[in-house]
Amino acid sequence: MATQEEQQYLYSPVVQVAVEGSYAVGATQSWDAFMRKSYDQANQAISRQANALLLRGNVTAQEARALVEGQRNALVMQMRQRLSPWGRIYSELLKPSSSLPTLDQLVARKGSIEAVLTSVGKSRSSVNRFAATVRGAGPAAIIIQISLSGVIISQAAPQDRSRVASGQAGAIVGGAAGGAGGAWAGCLAGAALLSPSLILPVIGELGTGGGCLIGGIVGAFGFGAAGAAVGEKAGTKTYDFVTRMEWKLG
């Protein structure tokens, strides 16, 4: 029969690291994925306004400018402020806020106001597909982590469950915090590696953005697993300190 200490950790270190790392990725990017869905819904509303103007047939430059610069560009900036640090960096690499296109720039590129309005509400399909995947996988990873922690707590000896629960709570918090920091650092490292100015001359925003995406996932996984381990120890130490300290009245 397994000892008390063994019963707390029936899962191999590989399984625990895999779960904790996946949880960190899910916790870090799920928020951004759901914000992307809100952004898409707002974009659809802008598309409906553009279509209404096109059907009317006499769109003025002022109306088109208000839609492109007053609504679409403003929406981009508002939604970006609500993203995680990783999400903001990734968004800036794909579409820098300092160079959001004006109506005049879009007309010069597409040829007419009508052509601009036709595409004003469209968003990047590759990002949408990734966000849709994360919206499903992210919460699943979080549920798996919480379930694993619940099993570990339930398998602990009754007198140790509070201590183990404190450690698992620390692991969950530490994994999320480590994952957020790792995603941010990994994005910067990946983007720098694939920057056109460095050794690997992958030209364009997709190369740099792809480096940020891959680096962010790797960073979130690694730092998240490490953060979970540190958080578990911190939670256990905190429990020991609080429950074993001697209160002395002067």
C-alpha positions as CSV (number, residue, x, y, z in Angstrom):
1,M,0.0,0.0,0.0
2,A,1.3,3.5,-0.9
3,T,2.6,5.6,2.0
4,Q,0.9,8.9,3.0
5,E,3.4,10.9,1.0
6,E,3.1,8.7,-2.0
7,Q,-0.7,8.9,-2.0
8,Q,-0.5,12.6,-2.4
9,Y,1.5,12.2,-5.7
10,L,0.2,9.1,-7.5
11,Y,0.8,10.9,-10.8
12,S,4.3,10.8,-12.3
13,P,6.3,14.0,-12.5
14,V,5.9,13.9,-16.3
15,V,2.1,13.9,-16.0
16,Q,2.0,16.7,-13.5
17,V,4.3,18.9,-15.5
18,A,2.2,18.2,-18.6
19,V,-1.0,19.1,-16.8
20,E,0.5,22.2,-15.1
21,G,2.1,23.5,-18.3
22,S,-1.1,23.0,-20.3
23,Y,-3.1,24.7,-17.6
24,A,-0.7,27.7,-17.7
25,V,-1.1,28.0,-21.5
26,G,-4.9,27.7,-21.2
27,A,-5.2,30.2,-18.3
28,T,-3.0,32.7,-20.1
29,Q,-4.6,32.7,-23.5
30,S,-8.3,31.8,-22.8
31,W,-9.0,35.4,-21.8
32,D,-7.6,36.7,-25.0
33,A,-9.5,34.2,-27.0
34,F,-12.8,35.2,-25.5
35,M,-11.9,38.9,-26.0
36,R,-11.3,38.0,-29.7
37,K,-14.8,36.7,-29.9
38,S,-16.2,40.0,-28.6
39,Y,-14.0,41.8,-31.1
40,D,-15.4,39.7,-33.9
41,Q,-19.0,40.4,-32.9
42,A,-18.3,44.1,-32.8
43,N,-16.7,43.9,-36.2
44,Q,-19.8,42.2,-37.6
45,A,-21.8,45.2,-36.4
46,I,-19.4,47.5,-38.2
47,S,-19.8,45.3,-41.3
48,R,-23.6,45.7,-41.1
49,Q,-23.3,49.4,-41.0
50,A,-21.0,49.4,-44.0
51,N,-23.4,47.2,-45.9
52,A,-26.2,49.6,-45.1
53,L,-24.2,52.5,-46.5
54,L,-23.3,50.6,-49.6
55,L,-27.0,49.7,-50.2
56,R,-28.0,53.3,-49.9
57,G,-25.6,54.0,-52.8
58,N,-24.4,57.5,-51.9
59,V,-21.7,57.2,-49.3
60,T,-20.0,60.4,-48.3
61,A,-16.3,60.6,-47.3
62,Q,-17.3,61.9,-43.9
63,E,-19.5,58.8,-43.3
64,A,-16.8,56.4,-44.4
65,R,-14.2,58.2,-42.3
66,A,-16.4,58.0,-39.2
67,L,-16.8,54.2,-39.8
68,V,-13.2,53.4,-40.5
69,E,-11.4,55.8,-38.2
70,G,-14.0,56.7,-35.6
71,Q,-15.3,53.2,-35.1
72,R,-13.1,50.5,-36.5
73,N,-9.7,51.9,-35.4
74,A,-11.2,53.0,-32.0
75,L,-12.5,49.5,-31.6
76,V,-9.1,48.0,-32.2
77,M,-7.5,50.3,-29.5
78,Q,-10.3,49.7,-27.0
79,M,-10.2,45.9,-27.3
80,R,-6.4,45.8,-27.2
81,Q,-6.4,47.5,-23.8
82,R,-8.3,44.6,-22.3
83,L,-6.0,41.9,-23.5
84,S,-3.3,40.2,-21.4
85,P,0.3,41.5,-21.7
86,W,1.0,38.6,-24.2
87,G,-2.1,39.5,-26.2
88,R,-1.2,43.1,-26.5
89,I,2.3,42.4,-27.7
90,Y,1.0,39.9,-30.2
91,S,-1.6,42.3,-31.5
92,E,0.9,45.1,-31.8
93,L,3.2,42.9,-33.9
94,L,0.4,42.0,-36.3
95,K,-1.1,45.5,-36.4
96,P,0.9,48.3,-34.7
97,S,-1.4,50.9,-33.1
98,S,0.8,53.7,-34.4
99,S,0.1,52.7,-38.0
100,L,-3.6,51.9,-38.1
101,P,-4.7,52.8,-41.6
102,T,-6.7,56.0,-42.3
103,L,-9.5,56.2,-44.8
104,D,-7.2,58.0,-47.3
105,Q,-4.6,55.2,-47.0
106,L,-7.2,52.5,-47.5
107,V,-8.7,54.2,-50.5
108,A,-5.3,54.6,-52.0
109,R,-4.7,50.9,-51.5
110,K,-8.1,49.5,-52.5
111,G,-9.1,52.1,-55.1
112,S,-12.4,53.3,-53.9
113,I,-14.5,54.1,-50.8
114,E,-16.9,51.2,-51.8
115,A,-14.0,48.7,-51.8
116,V,-12.9,49.9,-48.4
117,L,-16.4,49.6,-46.9
118,T,-16.7,46.1,-48.3
119,S,-13.8,44.9,-46.2
120,V,-13.9,47.2,-43.2
121,G,-15.4,44.6,-40.9
122,K,-13.2,41.7,-41.8
123,S,-10.6,40.3,-39.4
124,R,-7.6,38.1,-39.7
125,S,-8.9,34.5,-40.3
126,S,-5.7,32.8,-39.0
127,V,-6.0,34.6,-35.7
128,N,-9.8,33.8,-35.5
129,R,-9.1,30.1,-36.0
130,F,-6.4,30.0,-33.3
131,A,-8.7,31.9,-30.9
132,A,-11.5,29.4,-31.6
133,T,-9.2,26.5,-30.8
134,V,-8.1,28.1,-27.6
135,R,-11.7,28.8,-26.5
136,G,-12.2,25.1,-26.5
137,A,-8.9,23.8,-25.3
138,G,-8.1,26.5,-22.8
139,P,-11.0,25.9,-20.4
140,A,-10.5,22.2,-20.8
141,A,-6.9,22.5,-19.6
142,I,-8.1,24.6,-16.6
143,I,-10.7,21.9,-15.7
144,I,-8.0,19.1,-15.9
145,Q,-5.7,21.0,-13.6
146,I,-8.4,21.7,-11.1
147,S,-9.6,18.0,-11.3
148,L,-6.0,16.8,-10.8
149,S,-5.6,19.0,-7.7
150,G,-9.0,17.7,-6.4
151,V,-7.8,14.1,-6.8
152,I,-4.5,14.8,-5.0
153,I,-6.3,16.5,-2.1
154,S,-8.9,13.7,-1.8
155,Q,-6.1,11.1,-1.7
156,A,-4.2,12.8,1.1
157,A,-4.6,11.5,4.6
158,P,-7.6,13.3,6.4
159,Q,-5.3,15.1,8.8
160,D,-3.1,16.4,5.9
161,R,-5.8,17.5,3.5
162,S,-5.8,21.2,4.5
163,R,-2.1,21.3,4.1
164,V,-2.2,19.6,0.7
165,A,-5.1,21.9,-0.4
166,S,-3.0,24.9,0.4
167,G,-0.2,23.5,-1.7
168,Q,-2.5,22.8,-4.6
169,A,-4.1,26.3,-4.4
170,G,-0.6,27.7,-4.5
171,A,0.2,25.5,-7.5
172,I,-2.9,26.9,-9.4
173,V,-2.1,30.5,-8.6
174,G,1.6,30.0,-9.3
175,G,1.0,28.2,-12.6
176,A,-1.3,31.0,-13.8
177,A,1.2,33.7,-12.8
178,G,4.2,31.9,-14.2
179,G,2.3,31.2,-17.4
180,A,1.4,34.9,-17.9
181,G,5.0,36.0,-17.3
182,G,6.4,33.2,-19.5
183,A,4.0,34.0,-22.4
184,W,5.1,37.6,-22.3
185,A,8.8,36.8,-22.2
186,G,8.5,34.0,-24.7
187,C,6.7,36.3,-27.1
188,L,9.4,38.9,-27.0
189,A,12.1,36.2,-27.4
190,G,10.3,34.5,-30.3
191,A,9.6,37.8,-32.1
192,A,13.1,39.0,-31.7
193,L,14.5,35.7,-33.1
194,L,12.3,36.0,-36.2
195,S,12.8,39.7,-36.6
196,P,13.9,40.7,-40.1
197,S,16.8,42.6,-38.5
198,L,18.4,39.6,-36.9
199,I,19.9,36.3,-38.0
200,L,16.8,34.7,-39.4
201,P,15.4,37.1,-42.0
202,V,11.8,36.1,-42.0
203,I,10.3,39.2,-43.6
204,G,7.0,40.7,-42.5
205,E,4.5,40.8,-39.7
206,L,3.5,37.1,-40.0
207,G,7.0,35.9,-39.3
208,T,7.4,38.1,-36.3
209,G,3.9,37.4,-35.1
210,G,4.4,33.7,-35.6
211,G,7.5,33.9,-33.5
212,C,5.6,35.7,-30.7
213,L,2.8,33.1,-30.8
214,I,5.2,30.0,-30.7
215,G,7.5,31.7,-28.1
216,G,4.5,32.6,-26.0
217,I,3.1,29.1,-25.9
218,V,6.5,27.6,-25.1
219,G,7.2,30.3,-22.5
220,A,3.8,29.9,-20.8
221,F,4.2,26.1,-20.6
222,G,7.7,26.2,-19.1
223,F,7.3,29.1,-16.8
224,G,3.8,27.9,-15.8
225,A,5.0,24.4,-14.8
226,A,7.9,26.0,-12.8
227,G,5.5,28.5,-11.3
228,A,3.1,25.7,-10.2
229,A,6.0,23.9,-8.4
230,V,7.1,27.1,-6.7
231,G,3.5,28.0,-5.8
232,E,2.8,24.6,-4.3
233,K,5.8,24.9,-2.0
234,A,4.9,28.4,-1.1
235,G,1.3,27.3,-0.3
236,T,2.5,24.4,1.9
237,K,5.0,26.6,3.7
238,T,2.4,29.3,4.3
239,Y,0.0,26.7,5.8
240,D,2.8,25.4,8.0
241,F,3.7,28.9,9.2
242,V,0.1,29.9,9.9
243,T,-0.9,26.7,11.7
244,R,2.3,26.1,13.7
245,M,3.1,29.6,14.9
246,E,2.8,30.3,18.6
247,W,0.8,33.3,19.5
248,K,2.2,35.0,22.6
249,L,0.3,37.7,24.4
250,G,2.5,40.4,25.9
